[in-house]
Amino acid sequence: MNGLRKNLTQYGDPDFSLFLRKAFIKAMGFSEEALARPIIGITNTASDYNPCHGNVPALIEAVKRGVMLEGGLPMAFPTISLHESFAHPTSMYLRNLMALDVEEMLRAQPMDAAVLIGGCDKTIPALLMGAASVDLPALVLPTGPMLVGHYRGEVLGACTDCRRLWAEFRGGRMGADEIEEANGRLAPTHGTCMVMGTASTVAIMCEALGIALPGSATVPATHADRLRIAEQAGRLAVKMAREGGPRPSELLTEAAFRDAFTVLQAIGGSTNALIHFTAVAGRLGIEVDLRAFDALGRRVPVLVDLKPTGQHYMEHLHWAGGVPRLLRELADLLSLERQTVAGVTLGAVIAAAEEVPGQSVIRSRANPIAAEGGHAVLFGSLAPEGALIKQSAASPALLRHEGRAVVFDSLEDLARRIDDPALEVGPEDVLVLRNAGPKGAPGMPEAGYIPIPRKLAQGGVKDMVRISDARMSGTAFGTIVLHASPEAAVGGPLGLVETGDRIRLDVPARRLDLLVSEEELARRRASFTPPPPPPGAERGYGWLYRQHVLQAPEGVDFDFCRPPQRGGRRVTP
Ligand code: FES
């Protein structure tokens, strides 16, 4: 069944169900002719709490225009909207809730294809997770990046420069008036963070996967071209509705994920993207092997010169040729024969890439920003199931480092003691934060960017080795080891570290080790008591989350959202 006949409400009489549905929808003024068309669902992720989605109403209008031009019936519907700064305790805690919402609304309502409008970090992953589970023909339309801001002759971007300026303020090098003035310049337009944060990374990877139109990741949110892409997305969705595909399962293959992870390494993208796309792949029964991801990173250099790894912003990447031009540099590593949602192969997308004379944002493989990819996966006694470091945003001098652990037991403990003048800590020490993983915090907040203790920051210390079971914003920088798995709250070795222990980080060897004897660790393990469940975990969503959330190497998805038949399909280098 298609169109309005699809997914009828059940009363035991399908003809009556359709009669009733039409009676109600006609209250909106639709004619019989309009109601006979293919229906295109459009996710409305606009919210007064989400400035990254401030252009969604205009995008919906443009998508609707495209749908109408092609003879379809556009139907926008609301979903949960998540903004990074307006989601307590953290947007990651709610990503799976949004994915459940999207999945069930795509399934419950009549539609033949969908345009998935999202942007702020967790929204596109949630949209894709839901769409992958329903396997409805769909394409992603990102809201697009903000334009850059300016402050006293400096170009600024959310939110790498938010962190940099805040560190300057904490270090006493910026006054209260100055930081307040800069606060109004960091996010000057609608759209997503314009550095290589999670939103930019996810949008770029959607182009690489072939589930978003060429150019749709990088055109600024406020640019007319974004509306034209939205119109094109609407037109395309009608074609997909008529042809019954391509469906997510046809586009999001092992080869597509391998290409997307290749691009993730080449852009020095957000560490969060590994978790999100592992979750999306998991919805399709595809496992992501962390060692394979690391092996990709050894072959793929960082080519894109964007903050926080480099110096430019998303609009500059766009005018340098955008994702298709980047893909051209990586062409020999990609599956060029793969079909994309645009109806052409990835090879054809690359062939049509714009060549911009003199651009310096997208480097050649012979002249990379960094010889190895952005991310390295570490294993060792402190992370038996893996940990991640964004080596392209780390201090080269700290990539091999041994130091004394200074342990914080929780986010509250961190907030209480990090700036205590009595805290015994030096620049060579290793800051450890635990109980900030998927179950521990809960929601694996972006707390891995542990602040440099104020007394050290004021002394000019800009980076230290920091280790946690938390995540980190893609906009952050530093020698920061994340996602240590299993997390402390479920008995991972991070929970056994004591202040004063020695920790060795060796990124070239991909090792992260706690230099404590096995006998001593066994003694500590025997007396280990997990932290009590966080408030809210005894009922409702908090209960569901705590019972079913998986660890970082499985994408922090819910166990019951993965297909029952898994295994055999893996992303390999
Ligand atoms: Fe929305 Fe950065 S806060 S993309």
Residues whose N, C-alpha, C, O or C-beta is under 5 A from the ligand:
A	BS01	FES	C52 E84 G119 C120 D121 T192 C193 A199
